[in-house]
Amino acid sequence: MPKDYRPDRYRNNQAYDLRGTAVPKPHSAPLPEEKPLRRPRNAPKAKHVLAPFGIAGMVVVAVLLMLVIHSYVQLYEANSRVGHLEKEISSVQANTAKIRSAYESRIDLAKIEARARELGMSQPSPRQMVYLNIPGADHAEVIQVDRRNYPKKILDAIVSSFQGVLEYFR
């Protein structure tokens, strides 16, 4: 280090000669001395003003946050109720299976047929049989043998078609 080296004289960004003389930057002006900024003692403090849109935005965000939390609570409650109901369904199904097996074990088909013969019942003849067409599970349709003549069937079909058209245009 040179003899006349002082840290305040030479800044870190300046190069200096190893023989002890500083090499100044070309065309560099000395920096003015900076004083810390102080607020005068009698000066009023700055007032913090909140913008109305900022307050409204915070309120909206708070409301939306509460709604999200509320929806998650409802979802949790619904899931717990579903789990409880699934457990209840499985127990009811098991109980139903036990009751059904107990009921079916008590049925004696030979005893029922003997009692039916005592009451005068017999197997139906082919003329007494009625066939049901059940396409769905919630209603039954009885099909009867239609012994009318074919011209009457055709006339009934035409009349019902015209009635359908008239109902459509009403």
Backbone bond lengths (Angstrom), bond angles and torsions (degrees), N, CA, C in turn:
res aa  C-N    CA-C-N  psi(-1)  N-CA   C-N-CA  omega(-1)  CA-C   N-CA-C  phi
1 M - - - 1.447 - - 1.532 108.26 -
2 P 1.314 114.43 143.75 1.465 117.96 176.74 1.526 111.37 -69.88
3 K 1.292 115.81 160.29 1.462 120.96 -177.69 1.507 112.47 -67.68
4 D 1.295 117.13 -39.08 1.464 120.08 -174.64 1.532 112.61 -95.12
5 Y 1.312 118.44 23.29 1.480 121.69 -179.73 1.513 109.83 -75.75
6 R 1.331 115.52 126.22 1.459 121.49 173.53 1.534 107.24 -129.51
7 P 1.314 118.46 133.27 1.480 119.82 -176.52 1.505 112.23 -64.21
8 D 1.327 119.44 -32.00 1.455 119.17 -178.87 1.516 112.03 -76.49
9 R 1.328 117.38 -20.42 1.463 120.04 -179.68 1.520 110.86 -80.67
10 Y 1.300 116.46 -42.00 1.454 121.04 -178.01 1.525 108.12 -106.15
11 R 1.274 115.59 123.75 1.462 119.04 178.35 1.526 109.13 -86.24
12 N 1.301 116.44 163.28 1.461 120.33 -175.70 1.515 112.71 -66.28
13 N 1.296 117.41 -24.35 1.452 118.23 -176.83 1.526 112.18 -91.37
14 Q 1.322 118.95 3.36 1.458 121.59 177.48 1.523 109.34 -99.00
15 A 1.289 113.79 141.92 1.458 118.95 175.35 1.518 108.80 -86.70
16 Y 1.294 118.16 150.46 1.457 120.49 176.74 1.523 108.99 -137.11
17 D 1.269 112.40 156.06 1.450 119.93 -178.45 1.512 107.84 -78.57
18 L 1.291 117.18 141.07 1.445 120.93 -179.51 1.539 111.53 -65.71
19 R 1.354 115.43 -17.46 1.457 118.34 179.21 1.515 110.88 -81.34
20 G 1.352 117.64 -5.88 1.447 119.17 174.72 1.507 115.09 114.78
21 T 1.289 120.33 -3.93 1.465 120.28 -179.77 1.509 108.88 -104.23
22 A 1.286 116.96 134.90 1.467 121.78 -179.25 1.509 110.18 -76.92
23 V 1.318 115.41 144.53 1.464 121.05 175.85 1.512 106.44 -104.63
24 P 1.351 118.60 104.32 1.467 119.45 -178.53 1.516 111.61 -71.72
25 K 1.303 114.89 156.24 1.465 120.86 176.28 1.507 107.47 -71.37
26 P 1.288 117.42 145.39 1.457 118.37 179.00 1.528 110.38 -68.72
27 H 1.332 116.65 136.65 1.455 125.95 176.04 1.528 112.92 56.92
28 S 1.280 119.74 34.45 1.454 120.73 177.73 1.514 109.08 -96.92
29 A 1.324 114.76 130.66 1.457 120.16 179.48 1.516 108.68 -92.58
30 P 1.312 117.83 149.17 1.462 118.06 178.47 1.522 110.25 -67.03
31 L 1.316 115.98 142.96 1.458 121.81 -179.12 1.519 109.50 -76.42
32 P 1.348 116.78 137.94 1.462 118.21 178.18 1.518 109.47 -70.27
33 E 1.286 115.35 150.90 1.454 120.50 -179.17 1.522 109.15 -73.10
34 E 1.330 115.91 127.14 1.457 120.22 -176.81 1.514 110.24 -92.21
35 K 1.302 114.90 133.31 1.457 120.29 176.88 1.529 108.05 -107.53
36 P 1.300 117.81 142.76 1.466 118.10 177.16 1.526 110.52 -66.72
37 L 1.319 114.60 140.98 1.463 119.70 179.93 1.521 109.12 -78.18
38 R 1.311 114.72 129.57 1.458 119.67 178.37 1.510 108.67 -126.21
39 R 1.290 113.58 143.45 1.454 119.32 176.53 1.519 107.69 -83.78
40 P 1.334 116.41 133.07 1.466 117.49 177.51 1.527 109.87 -61.42
41 R 1.322 115.62 152.31 1.466 119.98 -175.68 1.524 112.45 -64.62
42 N 1.286 118.79 -35.02 1.467 121.81 -176.94 1.528 112.36 -87.50
43 A 1.321 119.19 -5.02 1.470 121.05 -177.09 1.528 109.53 -72.21
44 P 1.336 116.80 138.54 1.471 118.77 179.34 1.525 110.63 -70.95
45 K 1.320 114.53 150.40 1.456 119.73 177.54 1.522 109.60 -71.65
46 A 1.329 115.67 150.10 1.464 119.74 179.43 1.531 109.07 -71.20
47 K 1.308 115.24 135.19 1.470 120.04 179.55 1.522 108.72 -88.44
48 H 1.313 115.21 135.97 1.463 120.25 177.18 1.520 107.75 -89.95
49 V 1.311 115.28 118.14 1.456 120.30 -179.37 1.528 107.72 -107.05
50 L 1.322 116.30 126.77 1.452 121.04 177.01 1.512 109.36 -93.06
51 A 1.307 114.61 132.12 1.463 118.92 -180.00 1.528 109.12 -74.49
52 P 1.343 117.62 141.21 1.472 118.87 -179.88 1.526 112.48 -63.17
53 F 1.336 117.56 -33.52 1.459 119.05 178.75 1.527 110.54 -70.02
54 G 1.318 117.13 -31.58 1.466 119.87 175.97 1.512 111.73 -65.99
55 I 1.330 115.68 -42.98 1.473 119.90 177.99 1.526 110.06 -64.89
56 A 1.330 115.78 -43.72 1.479 119.24 179.42 1.524 110.40 -62.86
57 G 1.313 117.12 -39.47 1.462 120.28 178.40 1.513 112.21 -63.43
58 M 1.341 115.92 -41.36 1.468 119.17 178.49 1.528 111.09 -65.38
59 V 1.327 116.57 -38.56 1.470 119.92 179.07 1.524 110.09 -65.13
60 V 1.347 116.41 -43.08 1.472 120.06 -180.00 1.525 110.09 -63.44
61 V 1.325 117.13 -42.87 1.462 120.10 179.53 1.528 110.30 -63.47
62 A 1.340 117.01 -40.89 1.466 120.25 179.02 1.527 110.98 -63.67
63 V 1.335 116.81 -42.49 1.477 120.55 179.61 1.520 109.95 -64.34
64 L 1.337 117.57 -44.82 1.463 120.03 179.85 1.527 111.21 -64.27
65 L 1.320 117.01 -37.37 1.451 120.02 176.78 1.526 111.20 -63.01
66 M 1.319 116.91 -42.02 1.465 120.39 178.19 1.528 110.70 -64.75
67 L 1.337 116.77 -38.90 1.465 119.67 178.74 1.524 111.10 -64.87
68 V 1.322 117.45 -40.75 1.467 120.19 178.77 1.529 110.22 -63.65
69 I 1.328 116.38 -44.10 1.468 119.91 179.30 1.527 110.21 -62.81
70 H 1.342 116.72 -42.31 1.463 120.93 179.13 1.525 110.95 -62.51
71 S 1.342 117.14 -41.22 1.468 119.21 -179.52 1.530 110.70 -67.03
72 Y 1.333 118.00 -36.58 1.459 119.62 177.01 1.526 111.47 -66.72
73 V 1.310 116.97 -36.40 1.471 120.08 177.28 1.527 109.74 -65.08
74 Q 1.332 116.72 -43.55 1.463 119.75 178.63 1.527 111.01 -63.36
75 L 1.331 116.97 -40.49 1.462 120.47 178.65 1.526 110.70 -62.74
76 Y 1.329 116.64 -42.09 1.465 119.88 178.33 1.527 110.91 -62.96
77 E 1.346 116.83 -43.84 1.465 119.97 179.45 1.526 111.22 -63.55
78 A 1.338 116.76 -41.12 1.469 119.90 179.60 1.527 110.35 -64.31
79 N 1.325 117.27 -42.40 1.466 120.13 179.16 1.525 111.00 -64.24
80 S 1.328 117.24 -38.65 1.464 118.50 179.31 1.527 110.65 -69.06
81 R 1.361 117.13 -36.79 1.466 119.02 176.64 1.523 111.23 -65.67
82 V 1.336 116.75 -38.83 1.469 120.26 178.65 1.527 109.93 -63.15
83 G 1.315 116.99 -43.17 1.470 119.78 177.67 1.512 111.94 -61.08
84 H 1.335 116.48 -41.82 1.471 120.36 178.40 1.524 110.85 -63.88
85 L 1.331 116.57 -43.83 1.469 120.11 -179.91 1.527 111.69 -66.82
86 E 1.329 117.38 -35.51 1.474 118.99 177.15 1.527 110.81 -64.42
87 K 1.325 116.87 -39.91 1.472 119.65 176.18 1.521 110.40 -63.11
88 E 1.330 116.31 -41.61 1.466 120.30 179.81 1.526 110.99 -65.32
89 I 1.336 117.31 -40.52 1.469 120.76 178.39 1.528 110.10 -61.52
90 S 1.332 116.79 -44.88 1.464 118.36 -178.78 1.534 111.36 -63.86
91 S 1.338 117.26 -37.50 1.467 118.57 178.37 1.525 111.42 -69.45
92 V 1.341 117.43 -37.64 1.466 120.80 178.15 1.529 110.18 -66.34
93 Q 1.345 116.74 -40.43 1.467 119.18 179.03 1.529 110.90 -64.80
94 A 1.305 117.01 -39.15 1.469 119.35 177.95 1.527 110.37 -65.11
95 N 1.325 116.81 -41.98 1.464 121.16 178.40 1.530 110.46 -64.16
96 T 1.341 117.22 -40.44 1.473 121.43 178.49 1.521 110.37 -62.17
97 A 1.318 116.89 -42.23 1.466 119.91 179.28 1.534 111.00 -63.09
98 K 1.333 117.04 -40.05 1.471 120.10 178.21 1.523 110.66 -64.34
99 I 1.317 117.26 -44.91 1.471 120.90 -178.89 1.520 110.67 -65.17
100 R 1.348 116.78 -42.36 1.466 120.46 -179.65 1.526 110.61 -63.41
101 S 1.303 117.74 -42.64 1.468 119.39 179.78 1.531 110.76 -66.08
102 A 1.331 117.11 -36.63 1.464 119.47 177.33 1.523 110.69 -67.06
103 Y 1.327 117.25 -39.70 1.463 121.56 179.41 1.524 110.63 -66.15
104 E 1.331 116.83 -46.45 1.462 120.36 -177.90 1.523 111.77 -68.05
105 S 1.309 117.90 -27.64 1.464 119.43 178.86 1.530 111.21 -72.14
106 R 1.319 116.70 -22.56 1.465 119.92 -179.87 1.533 112.73 -85.95
107 I 1.332 118.60 -10.90 1.469 121.48 -179.08 1.528 108.92 -80.75
108 D 1.337 115.36 126.56 1.458 121.06 177.08 1.521 106.59 -120.37
109 L 1.332 116.72 106.07 1.464 122.10 -174.16 1.537 111.23 -64.59
110 A 1.300 119.25 -37.29 1.476 121.52 179.71 1.522 110.20 -64.26
111 K 1.317 117.92 -39.21 1.456 122.36 178.97 1.534 110.51 -65.71
112 I 1.321 116.49 -39.56 1.465 120.65 -179.83 1.524 110.49 -66.90
113 E 1.340 117.57 -43.19 1.464 120.51 179.38 1.533 110.77 -64.64
114 A 1.321 118.20 -38.66 1.473 121.13 178.59 1.524 110.10 -64.32
115 R 1.298 117.59 -42.25 1.470 121.12 178.68 1.520 110.73 -65.54
116 A 1.334 118.20 -37.45 1.470 121.27 178.50 1.535 110.10 -65.27
117 R 1.314 118.48 -39.10 1.466 120.34 178.28 1.526 110.81 -66.99
118 E 1.332 117.51 -35.95 1.464 121.35 177.31 1.528 110.77 -62.51
119 L 1.335 116.49 -35.61 1.472 120.68 -179.25 1.529 112.27 -82.65
120 G 1.331 117.09 -2.58 1.452 120.28 177.46 1.518 113.70 90.50
121 M 1.282 118.49 15.72 1.470 121.65 179.00 1.511 108.99 -84.64
122 S 1.345 114.40 153.68 1.467 119.88 178.22 1.520 108.33 -147.29
123 Q 1.312 115.82 170.40 1.466 120.83 178.79 1.536 109.09 -66.62
124 P 1.346 118.73 141.69 1.460 120.23 -179.41 1.525 111.06 -72.33
125 S 1.332 114.70 150.98 1.465 120.46 176.49 1.534 107.74 -83.53
126 P 1.318 117.00 166.20 1.474 118.83 -179.93 1.535 113.15 -59.87
127 R 1.335 119.86 -28.37 1.467 121.75 178.56 1.525 111.81 -72.98
128 Q 1.294 116.35 -25.36 1.467 120.04 -178.03 1.535 112.48 -85.94
129 M 1.305 117.52 -7.91 1.461 120.33 -177.06 1.524 110.64 -79.26
130 V 1.317 116.06 138.94 1.467 123.32 176.39 1.526 106.53 -121.87
131 Y 1.334 115.68 129.24 1.462 119.94 -179.35 1.522 109.55 -99.08
132 L 1.300 115.25 137.51 1.463 122.09 179.37 1.516 108.91 -110.82
133 N 1.344 115.08 133.57 1.455 120.64 173.96 1.525 106.61 -103.34
134 I 1.307 116.89 111.11 1.463 120.93 -176.72 1.532 108.43 -116.45
135 P 1.350 116.67 91.05 1.471 118.34 179.94 1.526 112.12 -75.57
136 G 1.315 117.62 -32.57 1.464 121.12 179.75 1.509 109.48 -117.49
137 A 1.293 115.70 176.12 1.456 119.59 -176.01 1.517 112.48 -91.51
138 D 1.327 118.83 -9.17 1.449 118.84 -171.08 1.525 115.00 -110.13
139 H 1.325 120.86 4.48 1.459 120.51 175.10 1.530 109.33 -155.56
140 A 1.304 115.46 159.74 1.460 121.58 -179.48 1.517 108.82 -125.28
141 E 1.322 115.75 147.35 1.463 121.29 179.84 1.530 107.43 -126.89
142 V 1.305 115.97 125.33 1.452 120.75 -179.73 1.523 107.81 -92.44
143 I 1.332 115.67 123.97 1.469 120.44 179.13 1.526 107.41 -99.97
144 Q 1.316 114.16 120.85 1.464 119.09 177.97 1.518 108.56 -106.75
145 V 1.330 114.17 149.06 1.456 119.16 178.57 1.522 107.35 -72.04
146 D 1.325 115.74 122.26 1.464 121.08 -178.93 1.530 108.32 -94.71
147 R 1.348 116.98 115.33 1.454 121.36 -176.12 1.529 111.83 -104.71
148 R 1.365 116.12 17.00 1.469 117.44 179.02 1.519 109.89 -76.25
149 N 1.313 115.97 166.75 1.458 119.30 -179.28 1.528 110.34 -79.45
150 Y 1.327 115.74 158.66 1.453 121.35 -174.99 1.520 114.23 -68.09
151 P 1.342 120.89 -38.81 1.478 118.56 177.22 1.527 112.19 -60.13
152 K 1.325 117.66 -35.85 1.466 120.66 177.79 1.529 110.43 -66.73
153 K 1.349 118.18 -38.69 1.453 122.01 177.68 1.533 110.73 -62.98
154 I 1.317 116.33 -42.46 1.465 120.51 179.80 1.523 110.11 -64.39
155 L 1.326 117.01 -43.86 1.464 121.42 179.31 1.526 110.76 -62.63
156 D 1.328 117.82 -41.50 1.464 121.26 177.15 1.536 111.42 -63.39
157 A 1.330 117.00 -38.65 1.469 120.83 179.03 1.522 110.86 -65.40
158 I 1.343 118.24 -41.01 1.469 121.92 179.41 1.520 110.23 -66.42
159 V 1.343 116.50 -43.52 1.466 120.34 179.97 1.540 110.23 -62.67
160 S 1.326 117.45 -43.43 1.467 119.60 -179.48 1.534 110.99 -67.39
161 S 1.340 117.32 -31.90 1.466 120.19 176.69 1.524 110.68 -65.47
162 F 1.348 117.18 -46.78 1.471 120.13 179.00 1.528 111.23 -64.18
163 Q 1.325 117.60 -36.71 1.455 120.04 176.89 1.523 111.52 -63.60
164 G 1.332 116.08 -38.65 1.466 120.52 177.07 1.525 111.84 -64.20
165 V 1.352 116.33 -40.65 1.464 119.95 179.06 1.527 109.77 -66.49
166 L 1.352 117.53 -42.82 1.462 120.50 179.65 1.531 111.67 -63.69
167 E 1.320 116.92 -38.32 1.477 120.59 177.85 1.523 110.84 -66.23
168 Y 1.338 116.16 -33.28 1.461 119.85 -179.35 1.525 111.11 -67.63
169 F 1.315 118.52 -39.23 1.460 122.17 -176.73 1.533 113.48 -86.30
170 R 1.294 118.53 -2.53 1.479 120.06 177.96 1.492 111.06 -78.32
